[in-house]
Amino acid sequence: MLQFDDTDGRGDEEHPTGGGVKPVEKSGEERPVVCEMCGVSGYISTFFSKSKRFCSTSCARSYSSNSKKSSILARLQVILHSLCSAGSAAGFEWGAYLEKETSLAASVSCFRHAPLCAQWDDIMVGMKVEVLNTNAVLPSKVYWIATIIQVAGYKALLRYEGFEHDSSHDFWCSLVSGELNPIGWCAMTSKLLVPPQDAKQDIPDWKAYLMKKLVGANTLPVDFYLKLAESMKTSFRVGMYVEVVDPKHVSRTRVATIDQIVGGRLRLVYTDQSEAPENTTLDFWCHMWSPLLHPIGWSSKVGHDIKTSAASRSNMNSSFLLFKKPRFVYMEGGFFEKGMKLEAIDPLNLGSICVATIHKVLLDGYLMVGIDGTISNNGSDWFCYHASSHAILPVNFCKKNNIPLTVPRGYDSQTFTWDNYLKEKKAKAAPAQLFNTDYPGHSFSPNMKLEAVDLMEPRLVCVATVKRCAGRLLLIHFDGWEDEFDQWVDHQSPDIYPVGWCDLLGYPLQLPPGLVSRRKLQQHAVHFFSGIFETDLVICLLCLCCVSVVFPVQVKVEEVEMEMETPIDPPDRPKKVPLDVIKREEGGEQIKSGLHQASQGSSLENENMKRKETAAGRSEEWALWEENLTGEGNMEQSKDKSGDVENSQKLDEEEGSRGDDSAMEDISESNTEQDTTGEDPVVSN
């Protein structure tokens, strides 16, 4: 018989209140606690004194000596940051967003590089699964059977059995979160199946009801999560050396090392950092299947320009076998020649298809293509395309597909014709049969939602929509941004992902600007402060929260610190990135730069500099995510906290001690502990 699993019960959850924390039941057991002074979370073993009420002696002293106002202002510094972060995460859910936009999400099977792409046809509407029952009030976790009502990328809309046609309790869940299990999982793991308390009450025999519902039903494959893990493996390794496009000079490549790997996406750090601005690192994000990425030795093999590096690359060179080979090109009977004209996606303004020229023919089917009308005469803006690339197109492609063609400077797009232009330039068009016209079809359609890389700032993955389709090409629109930032990609591009991909990998998802409103932050603030502070103070704090939507939060923090009598430590950054973290623009505002309005002839370096100057808020929060991934920054925070402890002690000596005897007892005990150990306290959350 199935029994309750007491280890999963909610009776084990901690709810720290004003009197302290739940006592430790076992010696040395790690339990989460919250500092009563600053609100920082941590573990009981790292907090001070027997009562474990404070994260440091600084907080213990401040609690006893400072006024209630100072305590509130101190906690505000922590809470404002968490409010805005929570507002961003809680303000966006893919399911609710799809319903609001009345849009469908592209199927995972559309993305050949996405995990479980090959197995996704096994996932279908009507499938039965076992999932946690959140509609039951019991002392332990219980489960129930649900039906998949809708599939949107990696997300699914579920309905518990027993609600029949009642959609009021439907809920969204990630199919790859590990929360969904095949039918029979509860029986195998001795979990209890309990119907929701709000389900139909006129069902006398739930067992018979379920048997009737489950006859002939499909469920998750038993190896579903095993296949997921296998599909996320890669042969690339951190530390490998590769060749990748140089953002400062797009017509050449540079040597870089793989610094991070996230779901097939690689963070590449260039080995030569001599041109990097102070306190910055030259890096580049791309997918392992990106045409911009090559093995060591590729440039010399095909005759491409490369910026040499003196770094040693003996044992960690990437192999040609790791890279996706471009389509084989038949060169008999004629091939692309220098001077031929064509249409090409502008690599510096990916929303434009332009008049272009082949300036150089390399080996192995690679071409150096330049956009006509640029002011550069040294070839620094030429870009390397393979002959099989879908980013190069035959003349009149735009005309046939009703796409605006970007013409060279000095020409009128309304009167431009290829025939006149070719005669004027005494050039010939590249033969149409040389282009890759293979088009097996795809399942994308306009208004479908997905997650897409902003290729002009390739570390960013954004909420996006398929705006239109033109053969193999998709015009991707970034939700909330102007049309000028749209970009053309091939339907098999490794830079587009299904809905829920960022959630699966814990990768920051860029939200549409303005999605988290002031009202949403106010609602979170009311929930956060309700029952803690007086009504007039809550109103004041809400005003601060509203201001923080308009101005960077950092400004508010500085003002708070000026009013505080005792400096308060900022919270430590989490060691692990949760799957529900969604990246937002600090202060609730995002400013899209004019990068996609790239003037012809400018380099990728100049375009990226424009984007970086106008998206500084993104960079700061991105650094937080990268530190979460690498675990860096812990030592610096420990040092900062040690400094705060010393400053707090000096201030307390001037002000004297007063108030809370138990807090003073905590200080005495913590000081005794420090004297016996002879070590500085390490504050951890």
ABEGO torsion letter per residue (X at the ends): XBBBBAAABAAABBBBBAAEBBBBABBGBBBBBBBAAAGBBBBAAABBEAAGABABAAAAAAAAABBAAAAAAAAAAAAAAAAAAAAAAAABBAAAAAAAAGBBBBBAAABAABBGAAAAAABBBGBBBBBBBAABBBABBBBBBBBBABBBEABBBBBBBGAEABAAABBBBBAAAGABBBBGAAAAAGBBBBBBAABBAABABAAAAAAAAABGBBBBBAAAAAAAAAAABBABBBGBBBBBBBAABAABBBBBBBABBBGGBBBBBBABAAABBBGBBBBBBBBAABAABBBBGAAAAAGBBBBBBABBAAAABBBAAABBBBBBBBABGEBBBBGBBBBBBBAABAABBBBBBBABBBBGGBBBBBBBGBABAAGAABBBBBAABAABBBBGAAAAAGBBBBBBBGBBAAABBAAAAAAAAGBBBBBAAABBABBAEBABBBGBBBBBBBAABAABBBBBBBABBBEABBBBBBBGBBAAABBBBBAABAABBBBGAAAAAGBBBBBBBGABBAAAAAAAAAAAABGABBAAAAAAAAAAAAAAAABBAAAAAAAAAAABABBBBBBBBBABBBAABBBBBBGGBBBBBAAAABBBGBBAAAAAAAAAAAAAAAAAAAAAAAAAAAGBGAAAAAAAAAAAAAAAAAAAAAAEBBEBAAAAAAAAAAAAAAAAAGBBBBBBX
